[in-house]
Amino acid sequence: FMASPGVKNIAKKMGWWDASAGPFDFTKAFVELSTIPLIPLYVGRRIWRIFDWFAPSIKLDSTLGYGKERTYPFSVKVDKKVAIESLMALLKDHYEGTIYDMTKGIDAGPFGNPNRFDGNKDKVKGGWERPISSFRSIFSFILESRNDMPDHLGGVVWYGQDKPHGTVYLPFSCAQDDIPKSFVIGKQSQFDPSESSAWRAFNFVNNWAMLRYDIISIDIAQKQHEWQPKAISLVKTVRKSNNKNSSLDEITKVYNNFASAVVKDWWKLGWTLVGRYSDGFIIEGEDQGQLKNPGYPGWWLKQTSFATWPGNTYNPPSPGYSARMSTYSIQQNILEFESVQS
């Protein structure tokens, strides 16, 4: 594989590799030895997932981690040709469908939220799985290059705002030097919808989704499935209808207009979600019967105080209490009636 010409010399100088010990192994030389599982698994589990995604037939061990003595191969042969759609799907991954699925179990809460925030102020020993799609991602991208067409057509940056699992990868030519204004504005510390920031639109939707991830993520996926195929089709159309003499300005305009349309629709999606999902309800309209309460899943309720409430916090009346109270109420009514008559 390609590396700096001085990669071996640096390893020798630092005492990380001795030629007499055998062939040069980049991983053994440069990977820091870790005595805790955090770093080996943070890196290694994702390497395993990538290889297993594209080459499941080789059945790699998911528990190896990434370390000096035993780890994954530098590369593997894929089972089939890699499509751009598969790459995009991988970047959205939380180990769904595996034993590490982060949308399942008590860790994901009642609504299957795969996001695991940082912070351990009480220094509890342990850790979370680290997915490919991380909650803290500000952007992600795929670089596509083609040697069978001019650079401005073959070179495409598929750019996704915010968390990969909730984004749409938008195409931009590698040669264009102008992008929509919405892609260069927005602050993490300020929420200003009037700016129509592209990043904020996706960040807003992704954060709202955490209110009820299992349901809201379906709405988001529907929008992704609406726009992503259009983006891929757009690139194919641009490449097919243009040649090396095509105007870069024209291609830039096509890609920028498409990106702006998606951002506009994502803001619309955000406000739709605000109205539809609020206070634990699904609000489909103003008429009777259009307010639904999906509630909590039974498996989660059984692990909370719901299943044992009220416990010893309620002292019920004795069995004869209701009969005595009924007699008392009748007597009171008679007395009140007689009082009125007199």
N, C-alpha and C positions, 0 to 999 in steps of 0.2 A: 504494500500500500504506500501511498505518498506520504512523505514526512520531511521535516527540515533536514538539510544535509548534516547538521551538527547534532542530530538527535542521539546518536551513539556516543559521541564525544562528551556531551553533557552528562549522560548517564555514567560514563567512566569517571569523569571528573568528580562527580558527587558521590561516587562509591555505590551507585545503585545497580551497576552491571559490571560483571567481570567476564571477559571473552573466554577465559579458560573454563568457565562454568557451563558453557553451552551457547547455542544460538541466541541472538538478541530477542528478548521478549518485551515489547513495549509496556504491556500491562504490569508485569512483574517489576519492571524498572521504575515506572512512574506513578503507579497507584500507591497511595499512602496506606500503610498497614493500620487497620482499625481493630480495636479490641471490643467494640460494641457493634450491634447489628444495624444501627441506624443508617450509616453511610453505605455499607455494602448493599443493603436492601433498597434504599432510596434510589440508587442507580441500577442495581441488578434486576430488581423486579420489573422495571420499565424496559430494560434490555430484553429480558425474557419475553415480555408481552409483545414487543415489536417483532422479534423473531418468530414467536408462536403465531402471531397474526398472519404473517406472510408465508411461514413454512411450518404449519402445524404437524406435518407428517414426520418431522424429525423428533418430536416429543421431548423437547428440552426440559430439564429439571427446573422448576420455578423457584426452588429454595437455595440455589447456589449463591446468590448475591454477586457482588463485584469486588474481587480482591486479588491479591498477589498470587496465591497458590492454586486456586481453582476458580474459574469463572467461565463466561460464555465465549464462544469463538468470535474472532474479529468480524466475520461476516458469514452469512449462510445463503444457500441457493434457494430462491423462492419457489413455491409450489406452482405458481402460475404468474403470468405477466401482471405487473402491478398497475392498477388503474388509479387515476387521480381521485376518483370517488372513494376508493379504499383508503388512501392516504388521509383524506379529510375525515373519514369515519374514525380512523385510528387516533387522530389528534383529539377527538372528542371523548376518548375512552376513559372509563372508570373501572376497568376490569369486569365489565358486565358479562354475565354468563360463565364466570370462573368462580373458584372458591374464594377469591378476593373481592368479589363484587361489592363495591362501596355503596350501592343503592339498597342493600339488604341488611337486615339485622338491626339490633338495638342501636348500633353506632350511627345508623342513618336516620334515627328518629322515626316517628310514626308515618312520615310522608316520604321516605326514601331519598333523603337529601345526601348526595355523594360528597358534598364539600366538608372538609375537616379543617377548621381554622387553627392557626398557630396559637401558642400561649399555653403555659403550664406553670402558673404562678405558685402552685403548691408543690411543685417538683415531684409529681407523681411519676413513678417509674413506668415506662411503656412507650408507646408510639402509635401513629396511624400509618396505614398504607399511603404511599405517595402515587397518585394516578398520573397518567399522561396529561389529562386535562385538569389543570390545577386552578383552584378558586382565585389565586392571586395573579393569574395571567392577565396582562394588559393587552397583549396581542399575540398572534401566532401567524405563521406564513408557510407557504410551500413555494419553492423556486422551481420552475419548469423551464428547461432549456431544450432546444431542438437544433440539430445540425443539418436538417434538411430544408431549412427556410431562413430568410433574413432574421437578424437578431430582434428587430422591433416586432416581428410576428411570432417568432419561436420562443423568445424569452418572455415569460409571463410570471409575475409575482401574484400569487393567490394570497390575498391579505385578509385576515380575520380579526375583527376588533373584540377585545375583552376575552372572556373565558371561551376556549375552543368549543365546549359542548353546547354553547348557546349562540354561536356565530354563523355567519354566512361568509364563505371565502370568495372575495371579490377580485376579479382579474384586472391587473394593470400591466401595461407594456413595460418591459425593463428599460426602454429607451425614452419613455415620456418623462418630461420634467415639470409637469403640471398635474396637480390632483385637486379634487374638490376641497373647498375651504373647510367643510365640515370635518375633514380628516386632520386638520392642523390646529383645531381649537378645542377647548374643554379643559377643565381643571378637576383633579381628583377631590380637592377640598371644597368645591363649589358646585351646586346643582342649579343650573340655569337653562331650562328648556328652550328659552328664546334664542339661545346660540345654535340650537339644532346640531350639536356636536355628534359626530358619528360614533365615537367611542362611548359617550355618555348614553346614547340610545341603547346600545347593546348591554352596557353595564347596568343600566336601569332595569331592563327586562330581566337580566340574569339574577339580579338581587330580588326583584319582586317574585321570581319563580321560587325562591326559597321559602316563601310563605306556605306553599303547598306543592312541593316539587313533583310529586307523583302525578298530579293532574295538570299543573300549569306547563310542565315540560312537554306535554303532549301537544298543547296549543303552539308552543314554540317550534316543535319539530315539524308541525304542519306547515308553518311559514318557511322553515328551512327547506323542506321538500318542494315548496313552491318556487323558491328563488334559486337554490343551488343548481338544479338542472338547467335553468335558464342561463345562468352564468357560464356553465360549461358549454352549452349550445352556442352562446354568443361568441365565445373564443373560436369555436370551430367555424362559425359563419364568417368571422373577421378574417381568419386564415385562408378560408376557401375563396373568398371574394376579393382578396388583395394579393399583390405581388411585391417584388422588391422596390418597385417604383411608387408604391402607395404612400400617401401622405401620412406622416406620423401624427400630424395635427388631427386628421380625420379619425384615426384609431384612438387617439387620446380622448377626443370628444365622445366617441361611442362608449368607451369604458367608463369615463367620468359620469356620463349621463346615467348609465346603468347603476353605478355605485350610489349616486345621489338618490335614485328612485328607491333603492333598497333601504337606505338610511331613513328616508321620509316614511316608508312603510313600517319601519321598525319603531319609530316614534309612535305611529298610529297603533301598532301592536301594544306598546307599553301602556298607553292610555286605555286601550280596550281591556287589558288585564287588570288595571286598577279598578275599573268599573265592574268587571266580572267576578273578581276574587277579592272579597273584603269580609273581615270579621268572621272568617271560617266558612262563609257561605259561597255558593256559586249563584250569581245573580244573572239570570237570563232575560229579564224584562221587568216591567212594572206591574203586570197582572198577577192575580192570585195563582199560585202554583208555579210561578217562575223563580221562586227562591228555594234553592235546594241546600240541604245540609248533609254533606258527605260523611261527616263525623270522623272518628278515629278508628283504625283497624283493631279488631278484637285481640289479635296476638299482642299488640302493644298495650292495650288497656289492662290485660291480664298481668302485666309486669309493673303496673302502677298502683297507686292507692285506690283507684277507681274500683278495682275488683274486691277490695276489702272494706270500703267505706260503708257505713260510718264507723264500723268497729265498735270500740267502747266509748265513742264520743256522744252516744245517744242513749238516754234512759227511757225506754218505752213505758207507757202506763200499764197498770195491772190488767188482767183479762176482764174484770168486772167494772172497769173504769167507764167504758163506753155506755153500759147499761145504766149505771148510776147517773151519768151526765144526761142521758136521755130523759130519765125520770125527773131530774132537777129542772131541765128545760121546760118540760110540760107543766110542772108546778108553777114555775115562774110566769109562764104564759097565762095560766088560769088566774093568778093573782093580779097580773096586769089588766086582764079583761074585766075582772070584778071591780077593780079600781076605777076603770073607765066608766062602767055601768053605774056605779054609785055617784 
